[in-house]
């Protein structure tokens, strides 16, 4: 099973990137932690994609949402 590991933020993510997080699939008590993880992951991907970020951000967000859902599947 994948673990959500906390890291320092790489760079500030565009404010609208966290709206791509599928919060409906996340228990309310885990949402703050999930938002922070998602923001960090999006910031890292944004840094890697550089000028091509806007054309890739939606599929990256879909992938990260799937990873998060997979991680949460085993939770009671």
C-alpha positions as a Python dict, from the first residue, in 0.01 Angstrom:
ca = {
    (1, 'X'): (0, 0, 0),
    (2, 'X'): (120, 352, -76),
    (3, 'X'): (188, 590, 207),
    (4, 'X'): (122, 961, 204),
    (5, 'X'): (455, 1108, 304),
    (6, 'X'): (481, 1467, 415),
    (7, 'X'): (745, 1679, 245),
    (8, 'X'): (814, 2047, 239),
    (9, 'X'): (633, 2237, -32),
    (10, 'X'): (836, 2265, -350),
    (11, 'X'): (678, 2583, -479),
    (12, 'X'): (347, 2756, -447),
    (13, 'X'): (89, 2589, -666),
    (14, 'X'): (-155, 2796, -864),
    (15, 'X'): (-452, 2869, -636),
    (16, 'X'): (-695, 2689, -865),
    (17, 'X'): (-500, 2361, -865),
    (18, 'X'): (-638, 2242, -531),
    (19, 'X'): (-992, 2274, -668),
    (20, 'X'): (-901, 1972, -885),
    (21, 'X'): (-889, 1753, -573),
    (22, 'X'): (-1187, 1515, -555),
    (23, 'X'): (-1283, 1583, -194),
    (24, 'X'): (-1603, 1379, -219),
    (25, 'X'): (-1394, 1061, -204),
    (26, 'X'): (-1207, 1175, 110),
    (27, 'X'): (-1336, 1140, 467),
    (28, 'X'): (-1392, 1483, 622),
    (29, 'X'): (-1132, 1430, 896),
    (30, 'X'): (-862, 1353, 637),
    (31, 'X'): (-934, 1641, 399),
    (32, 'X'): (-684, 1894, 543),
    (33, 'X'): (-403, 1638, 519),
    (34, 'X'): (-517, 1529, 171),
    (35, 'X'): (-531, 1891, 51),
    (36, 'X'): (-176, 1952, 174),
    (37, 'X'): (-48, 1633, 7),
    (38, 'X'): (-229, 1714, -317),
    (39, 'X'): (-93, 2071, -321),
    (40, 'X'): (264, 1945, -268),
    (41, 'X'): (230, 1686, -544),
    (42, 'X'): (82, 1939, -785),
    (43, 'X'): (361, 2186, -705),
    (44, 'X'): (627, 1922, -777),
    (45, 'X'): (460, 1828, -1105),
    (46, 'X'): (422, 2194, -1199),
    (47, 'X'): (795, 2244, -1149),
    (48, 'X'): (875, 1939, -1364),
    (49, 'X'): (637, 2029, -1648),
    (50, 'X'): (750, 2392, -1664),
    (51, 'X'): (586, 2585, -1948),
    (52, 'X'): (371, 2282, -2040),
    (53, 'X'): (202, 2267, -1701),
    (54, 'X'): (-135, 2413, -1805),
    (55, 'X'): (-181, 2153, -2078),
    (56, 'X'): (-93, 1866, -1842),
    (57, 'X'): (-239, 1970, -1506),
    (58, 'X'): (-580, 1806, -1548),
    (59, 'X'): (-449, 1458, -1630),
    (60, 'X'): (-193, 1491, -1349),
    (61, 'X'): (-474, 1586, -1108),
    (62, 'X'): (-677, 1285, -1229),
    (63, 'X'): (-378, 1059, -1165),
    (64, 'X'): (-319, 1204, -817),
    (65, 'X'): (-690, 1167, -731),
    (66, 'X'): (-670, 801, -836),
    (67, 'X'): (-357, 751, -623),
    (68, 'X'): (-527, 907, -324),
    (69, 'X'): (-843, 698, -373),
    (70, 'X'): (-629, 383, -399),
    (71, 'X'): (-449, 476, -78),
    (72, 'X'): (-777, 536, 103),
    (73, 'X'): (-941, 210, -15),
    (74, 'X'): (-787, 10, 265),
    (75, 'X'): (-888, 252, 540),
    (76, 'X'): (-1159, 144, 781),
}
